Structure formats: C-alpha cells, structure tokens
C-alpha cells in the first residue's frame, strides 16, 4: 500500500496537519485511538467516512515518520 495515496498535507486544511484525504481527520487522531487499544474496525465504525485501508495508511505514515525523527527516551535501570 502506498500511504501517499491516502494521506494529504495542505496548509489550508487543519493547519497543515496530515489528514486522511478528503476528510479533516488527523492521522495523529487515528494513531492515538489505535495506541489506546481501539481496533481498526472500531475506528472505522466511529468514523464511517474512512476505511480500514485509510487506518492502515495512517499506521504506514507513522512508521515512515518514525524513521525520520529521533525522540530520546530515558533509560532506566532495572537493578
């Protein structure tokens, strides 16, 4: 799947935040819902204007962005 076919960034829509094409649904919203334990099916049920492939495109976009940005995570000792 090519996430670029389903995700758009337009400075005039949602202040340039990445959205699912043809909607004002932020990619970050979908990723937050999935991270909180929602299933793709539940997300699509909550937002019927999107499809499972749109949800997968959000995940693919997030994966691509994680390769581009380093976020330091503190290391804690377990001993």
C-alpha positions in Angstrom: 0.0 0.0 0.0 1.2 3.5 -0.8 0.2 5.7 2.1 0.8 8.8 -0.1 -2.4 7.9 -2.0 -4.5 8.2 1.2 -2.8 10.9 3.4 -2.7 14.6 2.5 -1.0 17.7 3.9 -2.5 21.0 2.9 -1.7 24.2 4.8 -5.3 25.3 4.2 -6.8 22.3 5.9 -6.3 21.6 9.6 -3.3 24.0 9.7 -1.3 21.6 7.6 -1.6 18.6 9.9 -1.5 15.3 8.0 -5.1 14.1 7.4 -6.8 11.3 5.6 -7.5 12.6 2.1 -11.0 14.0 1.6 -11.5 14.4 5.4 -10.4 16.6 8.2 -9.5 13.5 10.3 -5.9 13.9 11.5 -3.5 11.0 11.2 -2.4 11.6 14.8 -6.0 11.1 16.0 -6.2 7.7 14.3 -2.8 6.7 15.7 -3.8 7.9 19.2 -7.0 5.8 19.0 -5.1 2.7 18.0 -2.4 3.3 20.6 -5.1 3.5 23.3 -6.3 0.0 22.3 -9.0 0.7 19.8 -9.2 -1.8 16.9 -9.1 -0.7 13.3 -12.7 -1.9 13.0 -13.8 0.2 15.9 -12.1 3.3 14.5 -13.9 2.8 11.1 -17.2 2.3 13.0 -16.6 5.6 14.8 -15.6 7.4 11.6 -17.6 5.7 8.8 -16.2 8.1 6.2 -12.9 6.3 6.4 -11.9 2.7 5.5 -9.7 0.1 7.0 -7.1 0.9 4.3 -7.2 4.6 5.5 -6.3 3.3 9.0 -3.5 1.2 7.6 -2.2 4.2 5.7 -2.1 6.2 9.0 0.0 3.4 10.5 2.3 3.4 7.5 2.6 7.1 7.6 3.5 7.0 11.3 6.1 4.3 10.7 7.7 6.4 7.9 7.8 9.4 10.1 9.4 7.5 13.0 12.3 6.7 10.6 12.9 10.4 10.1 12.7 11.7 13.7 14.7 10.6 16.7 12.9 11.0 20.1 15.2 10.4 23.1 13.8 8.0 25.6 15.3 8.0 29.1 17.0 4.7 30.0 16.0 3.4 33.4 18.0 0.9 35.4 16.2 -2.3 36.4 18.8 -3.2 39.0 
